[in-house]
Amino acid sequence: MIRYRGFPSRLPSSDFHFTIRRPNKSGATKLVKRERYADRRFADRRADEGFLRALWEYFGEESFERGNLDAGRLSWLLGREVEIVDDSFDPTDYEALLKINVGRAMVSFPSIFKGE
């Protein structure tokens, strides 16, 4: 499992984690597309935005391995702002390749790309 040095471990002043400390002995937690509803709490929406901002600042438009990124945080963005790179995607693999869908991310979280 690749560990991203310098990637924020959590949203500042919160308990929303962005990374994990060590690999799970029984395999990586499965990534699943989670449905985001309009009535989600403000703190949850802020965590999604903070995580996507960190992904954008760290990886930009380049594809990246899942590595030590938190499965729960990735699952909230998967299939929308974060997309699968190849057809051989395994949702329980730490080496799965992902990429930011910039067009979709700009619509969902415009403040990230406006420099706010």
PyMOL CGO cylinders between C-alpha atoms (Angstrom):
from pymol import cmd
from pymol.cgo import CYLINDER

trace = [
    CYLINDER, 0.00, 0.00, 0.00, 1.42, 3.33, -1.07, 0.3, 1, 1, 1, 1, 1, 1,
    CYLINDER, 1.42, 3.33, -1.07, 1.40, 6.01, 1.62, 0.3, 1, 1, 1, 1, 1, 1,
    CYLINDER, 1.40, 6.01, 1.62, 0.98, 9.59, 0.47, 0.3, 1, 1, 1, 1, 1, 1,
    CYLINDER, 0.98, 9.59, 0.47, 3.38, 11.72, 2.48, 0.3, 1, 1, 1, 1, 1, 1,
    CYLINDER, 3.38, 11.72, 2.48, 2.17, 15.28, 2.87, 0.3, 1, 1, 1, 1, 1, 1,
    CYLINDER, 2.17, 15.28, 2.87, -1.46, 14.40, 2.15, 0.3, 1, 1, 1, 1, 1, 1,
    CYLINDER, -1.46, 14.40, 2.15, -3.68, 15.74, 4.97, 0.3, 1, 1, 1, 1, 1, 1,
    CYLINDER, -3.68, 15.74, 4.97, -4.71, 12.97, 7.36, 0.3, 1, 1, 1, 1, 1, 1,
    CYLINDER, -4.71, 12.97, 7.36, -8.05, 14.59, 8.19, 0.3, 1, 1, 1, 1, 1, 1,
    CYLINDER, -8.05, 14.59, 8.19, -10.19, 17.68, 7.81, 0.3, 1, 1, 1, 1, 1, 1,
    CYLINDER, -10.19, 17.68, 7.81, -8.79, 20.30, 10.19, 0.3, 1, 1, 1, 1, 1, 1,
    CYLINDER, -8.79, 20.30, 10.19, -10.74, 20.69, 13.45, 0.3, 1, 1, 1, 1, 1, 1,
    CYLINDER, -10.74, 20.69, 13.45, -12.86, 17.60, 12.80, 0.3, 1, 1, 1, 1, 1, 1,
    CYLINDER, -12.86, 17.60, 12.80, -12.93, 13.82, 13.05, 0.3, 1, 1, 1, 1, 1, 1,
    CYLINDER, -12.93, 13.82, 13.05, -13.34, 13.31, 9.28, 0.3, 1, 1, 1, 1, 1, 1,
    CYLINDER, -13.34, 13.31, 9.28, -10.34, 11.18, 8.27, 0.3, 1, 1, 1, 1, 1, 1,
    CYLINDER, -10.34, 11.18, 8.27, -8.77, 11.33, 4.82, 0.3, 1, 1, 1, 1, 1, 1,
    CYLINDER, -8.77, 11.33, 4.82, -6.12, 8.62, 5.21, 0.3, 1, 1, 1, 1, 1, 1,
    CYLINDER, -6.12, 8.62, 5.21, -5.60, 5.35, 7.03, 0.3, 1, 1, 1, 1, 1, 1,
    CYLINDER, -5.60, 5.35, 7.03, -2.52, 4.49, 9.09, 0.3, 1, 1, 1, 1, 1, 1,
    CYLINDER, -2.52, 4.49, 9.09, -1.91, 0.90, 8.05, 0.3, 1, 1, 1, 1, 1, 1,
    CYLINDER, -1.91, 0.90, 8.05, -3.32, -1.66, 5.63, 0.3, 1, 1, 1, 1, 1, 1,
    CYLINDER, -3.32, -1.66, 5.63, -6.14, -3.92, 6.76, 0.3, 1, 1, 1, 1, 1, 1,
    CYLINDER, -6.14, -3.92, 6.76, -4.81, -7.46, 7.25, 0.3, 1, 1, 1, 1, 1, 1,
    CYLINDER, -4.81, -7.46, 7.25, -7.86, -8.98, 5.56, 0.3, 1, 1, 1, 1, 1, 1,
    CYLINDER, -7.86, -8.98, 5.56, -7.64, -6.66, 2.53, 0.3, 1, 1, 1, 1, 1, 1,
    CYLINDER, -7.64, -6.66, 2.53, -8.68, -3.15, 1.65, 0.3, 1, 1, 1, 1, 1, 1,
    CYLINDER, -8.68, -3.15, 1.65, -12.15, -1.94, 2.54, 0.3, 1, 1, 1, 1, 1, 1,
    CYLINDER, -12.15, -1.94, 2.54, -14.38, -2.19, -0.52, 0.3, 1, 1, 1, 1, 1, 1,
    CYLINDER, -14.38, -2.19, -0.52, -15.06, 1.04, -2.40, 0.3, 1, 1, 1, 1, 1, 1,
    CYLINDER, -15.06, 1.04, -2.40, -18.77, 1.50, -3.16, 0.3, 1, 1, 1, 1, 1, 1,
    CYLINDER, -18.77, 1.50, -3.16, -20.56, 4.40, -4.75, 0.3, 1, 1, 1, 1, 1, 1,
    CYLINDER, -20.56, 4.40, -4.75, -22.55, 6.12, -2.00, 0.3, 1, 1, 1, 1, 1, 1,
    CYLINDER, -22.55, 6.12, -2.00, -25.57, 8.21, -2.81, 0.3, 1, 1, 1, 1, 1, 1,
    CYLINDER, -25.57, 8.21, -2.81, -25.36, 11.85, -1.68, 0.3, 1, 1, 1, 1, 1, 1,
    CYLINDER, -25.36, 11.85, -1.68, -28.72, 13.36, -0.86, 0.3, 1, 1, 1, 1, 1, 1,
    CYLINDER, -28.72, 13.36, -0.86, -29.56, 17.07, -0.72, 0.3, 1, 1, 1, 1, 1, 1,
    CYLINDER, -29.56, 17.07, -0.72, -30.34, 16.89, 3.01, 0.3, 1, 1, 1, 1, 1, 1,
    CYLINDER, -30.34, 16.89, 3.01, -26.82, 15.81, 4.06, 0.3, 1, 1, 1, 1, 1, 1,
    CYLINDER, -26.82, 15.81, 4.06, -25.37, 17.63, 7.03, 0.3, 1, 1, 1, 1, 1, 1,
    CYLINDER, -25.37, 17.63, 7.03, -23.23, 20.69, 6.40, 0.3, 1, 1, 1, 1, 1, 1,
    CYLINDER, -23.23, 20.69, 6.40, -20.24, 19.04, 8.10, 0.3, 1, 1, 1, 1, 1, 1,
    CYLINDER, -20.24, 19.04, 8.10, -20.46, 16.05, 5.73, 0.3, 1, 1, 1, 1, 1, 1,
    CYLINDER, -20.46, 16.05, 5.73, -20.58, 18.31, 2.69, 0.3, 1, 1, 1, 1, 1, 1,
    CYLINDER, -20.58, 18.31, 2.69, -17.62, 20.27, 4.05, 0.3, 1, 1, 1, 1, 1, 1,
    CYLINDER, -17.62, 20.27, 4.05, -15.65, 17.01, 4.52, 0.3, 1, 1, 1, 1, 1, 1,
    CYLINDER, -15.65, 17.01, 4.52, -16.37, 16.00, 0.91, 0.3, 1, 1, 1, 1, 1, 1,
    CYLINDER, -16.37, 16.00, 0.91, -15.18, 19.37, -0.31, 0.3, 1, 1, 1, 1, 1, 1,
    CYLINDER, -15.18, 19.37, -0.31, -12.06, 19.28, 1.88, 0.3, 1, 1, 1, 1, 1, 1,
    CYLINDER, -12.06, 19.28, 1.88, -11.15, 15.79, 0.69, 0.3, 1, 1, 1, 1, 1, 1,
    CYLINDER, -11.15, 15.79, 0.69, -11.64, 16.68, -2.97, 0.3, 1, 1, 1, 1, 1, 1,
    CYLINDER, -11.64, 16.68, -2.97, -9.59, 19.85, -2.48, 0.3, 1, 1, 1, 1, 1, 1,
    CYLINDER, -9.59, 19.85, -2.48, -6.77, 17.76, -0.97, 0.3, 1, 1, 1, 1, 1, 1,
    CYLINDER, -6.77, 17.76, -0.97, -6.97, 15.28, -3.88, 0.3, 1, 1, 1, 1, 1, 1,
    CYLINDER, -6.97, 15.28, -3.88, -6.85, 18.13, -6.40, 0.3, 1, 1, 1, 1, 1, 1,
    CYLINDER, -6.85, 18.13, -6.40, -3.89, 19.84, -4.72, 0.3, 1, 1, 1, 1, 1, 1,
    CYLINDER, -3.89, 19.84, -4.72, -1.96, 16.57, -4.36, 0.3, 1, 1, 1, 1, 1, 1,
    CYLINDER, -1.96, 16.57, -4.36, -2.74, 14.80, -7.66, 0.3, 1, 1, 1, 1, 1, 1,
    CYLINDER, -2.74, 14.80, -7.66, -4.29, 17.37, -10.01, 0.3, 1, 1, 1, 1, 1, 1,
    CYLINDER, -4.29, 17.37, -10.01, -5.50, 15.76, -13.24, 0.3, 1, 1, 1, 1, 1, 1,
    CYLINDER, -5.50, 15.76, -13.24, -3.14, 12.77, -12.94, 0.3, 1, 1, 1, 1, 1, 1,
    CYLINDER, -3.14, 12.77, -12.94, -4.42, 9.29, -12.13, 0.3, 1, 1, 1, 1, 1, 1,
    CYLINDER, -4.42, 9.29, -12.13, -3.48, 7.93, -8.71, 0.3, 1, 1, 1, 1, 1, 1,
    CYLINDER, -3.48, 7.93, -8.71, -3.47, 4.70, -6.72, 0.3, 1, 1, 1, 1, 1, 1,
    CYLINDER, -3.47, 4.70, -6.72, -5.97, 4.34, -3.92, 0.3, 1, 1, 1, 1, 1, 1,
    CYLINDER, -5.97, 4.34, -3.92, -3.13, 3.67, -1.46, 0.3, 1, 1, 1, 1, 1, 1,
    CYLINDER, -3.13, 3.67, -1.46, -3.76, 4.85, 2.08, 0.3, 1, 1, 1, 1, 1, 1,
    CYLINDER, -3.76, 4.85, 2.08, -6.72, 7.09, 1.16, 0.3, 1, 1, 1, 1, 1, 1,
    CYLINDER, -6.72, 7.09, 1.16, -9.79, 6.45, 3.31, 0.3, 1, 1, 1, 1, 1, 1,
    CYLINDER, -9.79, 6.45, 3.31, -12.37, 4.18, 1.65, 0.3, 1, 1, 1, 1, 1, 1,
    CYLINDER, -12.37, 4.18, 1.65, -15.31, 6.00, 3.24, 0.3, 1, 1, 1, 1, 1, 1,
    CYLINDER, -15.31, 6.00, 3.24, -14.24, 9.41, 1.95, 0.3, 1, 1, 1, 1, 1, 1,
    CYLINDER, -14.24, 9.41, 1.95, -13.48, 8.02, -1.52, 0.3, 1, 1, 1, 1, 1, 1,
    CYLINDER, -13.48, 8.02, -1.52, -16.83, 6.23, -1.64, 0.3, 1, 1, 1, 1, 1, 1,
    CYLINDER, -16.83, 6.23, -1.64, -18.74, 9.52, -1.24, 0.3, 1, 1, 1, 1, 1, 1,
    CYLINDER, -18.74, 9.52, -1.24, -17.01, 10.85, -4.39, 0.3, 1, 1, 1, 1, 1, 1,
    CYLINDER, -17.01, 10.85, -4.39, -16.70, 7.62, -6.41, 0.3, 1, 1, 1, 1, 1, 1,
    CYLINDER, -16.70, 7.62, -6.41, -18.60, 7.53, -9.68, 0.3, 1, 1, 1, 1, 1, 1,
    CYLINDER, -18.60, 7.53, -9.68, -19.02, 11.30, -9.71, 0.3, 1, 1, 1, 1, 1, 1,
    CYLINDER, -19.02, 11.30, -9.71, -16.00, 13.51, -8.88, 0.3, 1, 1, 1, 1, 1, 1,
    CYLINDER, -16.00, 13.51, -8.88, -13.61, 10.54, -8.67, 0.3, 1, 1, 1, 1, 1, 1,
    CYLINDER, -13.61, 10.54, -8.67, -13.76, 7.96, -11.44, 0.3, 1, 1, 1, 1, 1, 1,
    CYLINDER, -13.76, 7.96, -11.44, -12.25, 4.57, -12.13, 0.3, 1, 1, 1, 1, 1, 1,
    CYLINDER, -12.25, 4.57, -12.13, -9.34, 4.61, -14.60, 0.3, 1, 1, 1, 1, 1, 1,
    CYLINDER, -9.34, 4.61, -14.60, -9.33, 1.07, -16.01, 0.3, 1, 1, 1, 1, 1, 1,
    CYLINDER, -9.33, 1.07, -16.01, -11.72, -1.82, -16.63, 0.3, 1, 1, 1, 1, 1, 1,
    CYLINDER, -11.72, -1.82, -16.63, -9.80, -4.19, -14.37, 0.3, 1, 1, 1, 1, 1, 1,
    CYLINDER, -9.80, -4.19, -14.37, -10.81, -2.15, -11.31, 0.3, 1, 1, 1, 1, 1, 1,
    CYLINDER, -10.81, -2.15, -11.31, -10.92, -4.13, -8.06, 0.3, 1, 1, 1, 1, 1, 1,
    CYLINDER, -10.92, -4.13, -8.06, -12.76, -2.20, -5.31, 0.3, 1, 1, 1, 1, 1, 1,
    CYLINDER, -12.76, -2.20, -5.31, -10.77, -4.07, -2.63, 0.3, 1, 1, 1, 1, 1, 1,
    CYLINDER, -10.77, -4.07, -2.63, -7.30, -3.35, -4.04, 0.3, 1, 1, 1, 1, 1, 1,
    CYLINDER, -7.30, -3.35, -4.04, -4.99, -0.71, -2.57, 0.3, 1, 1, 1, 1, 1, 1,
    CYLINDER, -4.99, -0.71, -2.57, -3.40, -0.36, -6.03, 0.3, 1, 1, 1, 1, 1, 1,
    CYLINDER, -3.40, -0.36, -6.03, -6.67, 0.47, -7.83, 0.3, 1, 1, 1, 1, 1, 1,
    CYLINDER, -6.67, 0.47, -7.83, -6.25, 3.46, -10.15, 0.3, 1, 1, 1, 1, 1, 1,
    CYLINDER, -6.25, 3.46, -10.15, -8.55, 6.46, -9.80, 0.3, 1, 1, 1, 1, 1, 1,
    CYLINDER, -8.55, 6.46, -9.80, -8.71, 9.93, -11.31, 0.3, 1, 1, 1, 1, 1, 1,
    CYLINDER, -8.71, 9.93, -11.31, -10.54, 13.18, -10.63, 0.3, 1, 1, 1, 1, 1, 1,
    CYLINDER, -10.54, 13.18, -10.63, -13.31, 13.92, -13.12, 0.3, 1, 1, 1, 1, 1, 1,
    CYLINDER, -13.31, 13.92, -13.12, -12.49, 17.62, -13.38, 0.3, 1, 1, 1, 1, 1, 1,
    CYLINDER, -12.49, 17.62, -13.38, -15.65, 18.62, -15.25, 0.3, 1, 1, 1, 1, 1, 1,
    CYLINDER, -15.65, 18.62, -15.25, -17.95, 16.99, -12.72, 0.3, 1, 1, 1, 1, 1, 1,
    CYLINDER, -17.95, 16.99, -12.72, -15.89, 18.25, -9.78, 0.3, 1, 1, 1, 1, 1, 1,
    CYLINDER, -15.89, 18.25, -9.78, -16.08, 21.83, -11.07, 0.3, 1, 1, 1, 1, 1, 1,
    CYLINDER, -16.08, 21.83, -11.07, -19.87, 21.61, -11.11, 0.3, 1, 1, 1, 1, 1, 1,
    CYLINDER, -19.87, 21.61, -11.11, -20.17, 19.97, -7.68, 0.3, 1, 1, 1, 1, 1, 1,
    CYLINDER, -20.17, 19.97, -7.68, -17.50, 22.00, -5.86, 0.3, 1, 1, 1, 1, 1, 1,
    CYLINDER, -17.50, 22.00, -5.86, -16.78, 25.19, -7.84, 0.3, 1, 1, 1, 1, 1, 1,
    CYLINDER, -16.78, 25.19, -7.84, -15.00, 26.93, -4.95, 0.3, 1, 1, 1, 1, 1, 1,
    CYLINDER, -15.00, 26.93, -4.95, -12.08, 24.47, -5.22, 0.3, 1, 1, 1, 1, 1, 1,
    CYLINDER, -12.08, 24.47, -5.22, -11.29, 25.56, -8.75, 0.3, 1, 1, 1, 1, 1, 1,
    CYLINDER, -11.29, 25.56, -8.75, -11.90, 29.27, -8.24, 0.3, 1, 1, 1, 1, 1, 1,
    CYLINDER, -11.90, 29.27, -8.24, -9.13, 29.44, -5.66, 0.3, 1, 1, 1, 1, 1, 1,
    CYLINDER, -9.13, 29.44, -5.66, -11.39, 30.29, -2.74, 0.3, 1, 1, 1, 1, 1, 1,
]
cmd.load_cgo(trace, "trace")
